[in-house]
Amino acid sequence: MILIALTVSVYAGFIAVWRHDPSFEPGPAVYFVTGVLLLTAIIICYIGHLNTREA
């Protein structure tokens, strides 16, 4: 979970820097990576939620 958080932080940092470039156009790859990171975070949080409910 910490690895996912670090990956999202680095990715968000790069996106913030790239947005300041006037020629930056987010392509399909940017949206794909964002979707994969979002779904991964949701799945990991859901699994964590299930594990806390069972205890």
Order of alpha helices (4+ residues) and beta strands (2+ residues): alpha-alpha
